[in-house]
């Protein structure tokens, strides 16, 4: 048998031998070995920046449970479509099982992440269109983990970074894209298991939203999304059982506020992708910003307001009514909600001036079609009754450890 096999190999052409070595027989795509051996040459010719992506079919075992032949047919059709959606100079290979490697090359060094994200989001949408397998229509979703390639990259390093990002996409429920350079940094066990959040309720004690208070160690937007996801998962049932749309609010630290239009655009795209990936209703995400942000340049402010409006992200003017606050801020038409300062609301029962100030804010807020929310540190019945008498029907606080 060995002699027969050797004779067959000797009769093959060089091209046929290379196909056996470097081409996956089921998908007819290059295999892992091809990518690994081609990477050094790719790095030498790297013009601009490239993106290394792991693409994985979500819940592929369900297709194999129909039959292994059905699973193989799905993999073949999936491979053909994946290759057809990429550009001529991009590379796609079957890594193994239902995992594929995609290398997107010729990306601009200035905005490679955004370019790569746009291509990957197109793959997310197109790859879930139904396949006709053995006379039946069958749909799948995919998860993508990606990382940037540079001239110092190694195959093992790229595999590790992309795989970490892919696992993050899987943990979010699949049908998602995660980029290694946007993953949250390592957090301590205390941070990973506990954070401060406050419920937002209406006058009937029904939950209408929740706000997260970012830990002091939170220094970048990637970790911002890490805690936003924790908040969403904690209140997942509210999106199903609640009659009123449930808001996910986050108190955005001043150090994270965008100060140029390029960052605002990137930030908006991350928010839009988050809303789409989790199929959240419009205006579920609410950004609470301090009025000191209103001191930014008019051009930046206008770009920020328009970007948030187009992304259907709600804005809340935070800490309203504290000594530093300006009533003129409320005249801006961009805020759907106005939150009254806890410093003000806690004094409503024993400070006539505070009560008058609250009444004026609530009246002005409702006249402008905005929703007032009272922050108070105790949630005691007397304070809530006094606030309700002035027309404020929504309350928040205090923060509790989750």
C-alpha positions in Angstrom: 0.0 0.0 0.0 2.8 2.4 0.9 4.5 1.7 -2.5 1.3 2.4 -4.4 0.8 5.7 -2.5 4.4 6.8 -3.2 3.9 5.9 -6.9 0.8 8.0 -7.0 2.6 11.0 -5.4 5.4 10.8 -7.9 3.0 11.0 -10.8 1.5 14.2 -9.5 2.6 17.6 -10.9 4.1 20.2 -8.7 0.9 22.2 -8.9 -1.1 19.2 -7.7 1.2 18.5 -4.9 0.9 22.2 -3.7 -2.9 21.8 -3.8 -2.7 18.8 -1.5 -0.4 20.6 0.9 -1.9 24.1 0.9 -5.6 23.8 -0.1 -8.4 22.6 2.2 -10.3 19.9 0.2 -13.8 20.7 1.6 -13.8 24.5 1.2 -11.3 24.7 -1.6 -9.7 27.6 0.3 -6.1 27.9 1.4 -5.4 26.1 4.7 -3.7 27.1 7.9 -0.3 26.0 6.7 -0.5 28.2 3.7 -1.2 31.3 5.8 1.5 30.5 8.3 4.1 30.0 5.6 3.0 33.0 3.6 2.9 35.5 6.5 6.6 36.5 6.4 6.3 37.4 2.7 3.1 39.3 3.4 4.8 41.3 6.1 7.6 42.3 3.7 5.1 43.5 1.2 2.9 45.2 3.7 1.7 48.5 2.2 -0.2 50.5 4.8 -1.9 48.3 7.5 -3.6 45.0 7.5 -6.2 43.4 9.7 -6.1 39.7 10.9 -9.5 38.2 11.6 -10.8 35.0 13.1 -14.3 34.2 11.7 -16.3 31.5 13.5 -19.8 30.2 12.7 -22.1 30.5 15.7 -23.7 27.3 17.0 -22.4 25.3 14.1 -23.0 22.0 16.1 -26.7 22.5 15.3 -26.0 22.0 11.6 -24.0 18.9 12.3 -26.8 17.5 14.4 -29.0 17.5 11.2 -26.2 15.3 9.6 -22.5 15.6 9.1 -23.2 15.7 5.3 -25.4 18.7 5.9 -22.7 20.4 8.0 -20.1 19.8 5.2 -22.5 21.3 2.6 -23.0 24.3 4.8 -19.3 24.8 5.2 -18.7 24.6 1.5 -21.5 27.1 0.7 -20.3 29.4 3.6 -16.7 29.3 2.2 -17.8 30.3 -1.3 -19.8 33.2 0.0 -17.1 34.4 2.3 -14.5 34.4 -0.4 -16.9 36.2 -2.8 -17.5 39.1 -0.3 -13.8 40.0 0.1 -11.7 42.1 -2.2 -9.3 40.6 -4.7 -6.2 41.4 -2.6 -7.7 40.0 0.7 -6.9 36.5 1.9 -9.3 34.0 3.3 -8.4 30.5 4.5 -10.1 27.7 6.5 -8.3 27.5 9.8 -10.1 24.3 10.8 -13.6 23.1 11.7 -15.9 26.1 11.4 -13.2 28.7 11.9 -11.7 30.8 9.1 -8.9 33.3 8.9 -9.4 36.5 6.9 -6.6 39.0 6.2 -7.7 42.4 5.1 -4.8 44.2 3.5 -4.2 47.6 1.9 -5.9 49.5 4.8 -5.1 53.1 5.5 -2.7 53.4 8.4 -4.7 56.4 9.7 -8.0 54.7 10.1 -7.3 51.0 9.6 -9.5 49.9 12.5 -12.5 51.9 11.1 -12.0 50.5 7.6 -11.6 47.0 8.8 -14.6 47.3 11.1 -16.8 48.5 8.2 -15.8 45.4 6.1 -16.3 43.1 9.0 -19.8 44.5 9.7 -20.7 43.9 6.1 -19.6 40.3 6.6 -21.8 40.0 9.7 -24.8 41.1 7.7 -24.3 39.2 4.5 -23.1 35.9 6.0 -26.4 35.4 7.9 -28.5 35.5 4.7 -30.1 32.1 4.2 -28.2 29.3 2.4 -30.0 26.7 0.4 -28.7 23.3 1.6 -30.2 20.1 0.3 -33.4 21.8 -0.7 -33.9 23.7 2.6 -33.1 27.3 3.7 -30.7 27.5 6.6 -29.3 30.6 8.3 -26.3 31.1 10.6 -24.6 34.0 12.2 -20.9 34.6 12.7 -18.6 36.0 15.3 -15.4 37.9 14.4 -12.3 38.6 16.4 -9.7 40.8 14.8 -6.3 42.5 15.5 -4.1 44.8 13.5 -1.0 43.4 11.7 2.3 45.3 11.6 5.8 44.4 10.4 6.7 42.9 13.8 3.7 40.6 14.0 4.1 36.8 14.3 1.6 34.1 13.4 1.4 32.9 17.0 0.9 36.5 18.3 -1.9 37.2 15.7 -3.6 33.9 16.5 -3.6 34.8 20.2 -4.9 38.3 19.9 -7.6 37.5 17.3 -8.7 34.4 19.4 -9.0 36.5 22.5 -11.2 39.0 20.6 -13.2 36.2 19.1 -13.9 34.7 22.6 -15.1 38.2 23.7 -17.5 38.3 20.7 -18.8 34.8 21.6 -19.3 35.8 25.3 -21.5 38.7 24.2 -23.9 36.2 22.5 -22.3 35.9 19.1 -23.3 37.7 15.9 -20.7 40.3 16.9 -17.4 41.8 16.1 -14.6 42.5 18.6 -11.3 44.1 17.9 -8.3 43.3 20.0 -7.2 46.9 20.2 -10.7 47.8 21.6 -10.9 45.1 24.2 -11.2 46.2 27.8 -7.9 46.0 29.7 -7.4 43.5 32.4 -9.4 44.4 35.5 -9.0 43.3 39.1 -11.3 40.6 40.4 -13.0 43.3 42.6 -13.7 45.4 39.6 -14.8 42.5 37.5 -17.4 41.4 40.1 -18.6 44.6 41.6 -19.6 48.1 40.4 -21.9 50.9 41.6 -25.2 51.3 39.8 -28.4 53.1 40.7 -32.0 52.3 39.6 -34.2 54.9 37.9 -37.8 54.4 38.9 -41.1 56.1 38.2 -43.7 57.3 40.8 -45.2 53.7 40.9 -41.8 52.3 41.9 -41.4 50.6 38.5 -37.9 50.4 37.1 -37.4 52.6 34.0 -33.6 52.6 33.8 -30.3 52.1 35.5 -27.2 54.2 35.7 -23.7 52.9 36.1 -21.0 54.9 37.9 -17.7 54.2 36.3 -14.9 53.0 38.7 -12.1 55.5 39.3 -9.7 53.1 37.5 -11.7 53.3 34.2 -9.5 55.2 31.9 -10.6 54.4 28.3 -13.6 53.7 26.2 -13.0 50.0 25.8 -13.4 49.5 29.5 -16.4 51.8 29.4 -18.1 49.3 27.1 -17.0 46.4 29.4 -19.1 47.9 32.3 -21.9 48.9 30.0 -22.2 45.3 28.9 -22.2 44.2 32.6 -25.1 46.6 33.3 -27.1 45.3 30.2 -26.7 41.7 31.3 -27.7 42.5 34.9 -31.0 44.1 33.7 -31.6 41.8 30.7 -35.0 40.8 32.0 -36.2 44.5 32.0 -36.0 44.6 28.2 -38.4 41.7 28.0 -40.9 42.3 30.8 -41.0 46.0 31.1 -43.9 48.0 29.6 -41.8 51.2 29.5 -38.6 51.3 27.4 -35.7 50.6 29.8 -32.7 52.9 29.6 -29.0 52.1 30.2 -27.4 55.3 31.4 -23.8 55.9 32.1 -22.2 58.9 33.8 -19.4 59.8 31.4 -16.4 61.1 33.2 -15.1 64.4 31.9 -11.7 62.9 31.0 -13.5 60.6 28.5 -15.5 63.3 26.8 -14.6 63.6 23.1 -12.8 66.8 22.2 -12.4 66.3 18.4 -14.6 65.2 15.6 -12.6 62.1 14.6 -12.9 60.6 18.1 -16.6 61.5 18.2 -17.1 59.6 15.0 -15.3 56.6 16.2 -17.1 56.7 19.5 -20.5 57.0 17.7 -19.7 54.0 15.5 -18.8 51.9 18.6 -22.2 52.9 20.2 -24.1 52.1 17.0 -22.4 48.7 16.7 -23.2 47.9 20.3 -26.9 48.8 19.8 -27.1 46.8 16.6 -25.3 43.8 18.0 -27.6 43.5 20.9 -30.8 44.5 19.0 -31.5 47.3 21.5 -34.5 49.6 20.9 -33.8 53.2 19.9 -32.8 55.5 22.7 -31.9 52.7 25.1 -28.4 54.1 25.7 -28.3 57.4 27.5 -25.1 59.4 28.0 -25.1 61.6 31.0 -22.7 64.5 30.5 -21.7 67.4 32.8 -22.5 70.9 31.6 -18.8 71.7 31.6 -18.8 69.8 28.3 -20.8 72.7 26.9 -17.7 74.8 27.1 -16.2 72.9 24.2 -15.9 74.6 20.8 -19.3 75.2 19.0 -18.1 73.1 16.1 -17.3 70.1 18.3 -20.6 70.5 20.2 -22.6 70.6 17.0 -20.9 67.5 15.6 -21.4 65.7 18.9 -25.1 66.5 19.1 -25.7 65.5 15.5 -23.8 62.3 15.8 -25.7 61.3 19.0 -29.0 62.2 17.4 -28.3 60.2 14.2 -27.3 57.2 16.4 -30.5 57.6 18.5 -28.5 57.9 21.7 -30.2 59.9 24.4 -28.4 62.7 26.2 -28.9 63.7 29.8 -27.7 67.0 31.3 -26.3 65.7 34.6 -26.0 67.3 38.0 -28.5 70.0 37.1 -29.4 72.4 39.9 -26.1 72.3 41.7 -24.5 75.6 42.5 -22.2 75.7 39.4 -25.2 74.9 37.1 -26.5 77.4 34.6 -30.2 77.5 33.7 -29.2 78.6 30.2 -27.9 75.1 29.6 -31.4 73.8 29.7 -32.4 75.9 26.7 -30.4 73.7 24.5 -32.9 71.5 22.5 -30.7 68.4 22.5 -31.5 67.0 25.9 -34.4 64.6 26.4 -33.9 64.3 30.1 -32.8 66.6 32.9 -31.5 65.2 36.1 -31.9 67.4 39.2 -28.9 67.4 41.6 -29.0 65.2 44.7 -27.6 68.2 46.6 -30.8 70.1 45.7 -33.4 67.3 46.0 -32.3 66.1 49.5 -33.2 69.6 50.8 -36.7 69.8 49.4 -38.5 69.0 52.7 -36.6 71.5 54.9 -35.5 74.2 52.6 -38.1 76.5 51.0 -35.6 77.9 48.5 -34.6 74.5 47.3 -38.3 73.6 46.9 -38.9 76.7 44.8 -35.8 76.0 42.7 -37.0 72.5 42.0 -40.4 73.7 41.1 -39.0 76.1 38.6 -36.7 73.5 37.0 -39.5 71.0 36.7 -41.9 73.5 35.2 -39.3 74.7 32.8 -38.3 71.2 31.9 -41.8 70.0 31.1 -42.5 73.2 29.2 -39.6 72.3 26.9 -40.8 68.7 26.5 -38.1 67.2 28.6 -38.3 64.6 31.4 -37.1 65.7 34.9 -35.5 63.0 37.1 -34.8 63.7 40.7 -31.7 62.3 42.4 -31.9 61.8 46.1 -29.7 59.8 48.4 -32.4 58.2 50.6 -35.4 57.3 48.5 -37.5 58.1 51.5 -41.3 58.4 51.0 -41.6 62.0 52.3 -38.9 63.3 49.8 -40.5 61.4 46.9 -44.0 62.7 47.8 -42.7 66.3 47.9 -41.0 65.9 44.5 -44.1 64.3 43.0 -46.3 67.2 44.3 -44.1 69.5 42.2 -44.6 67.3 39.1 -41.5 65.3 39.2 -42.5 61.6 38.7 -39.1 60.0 38.2 -36.4 59.4 40.9 -33.0 57.8 41.1 -30.7 56.6 43.9 -29.0 55.7 45.9 -26.1 53.7 44.4 -25.7 50.2 45.6 -23.0 47.5 45.0 -24.1 44.9 42.4 
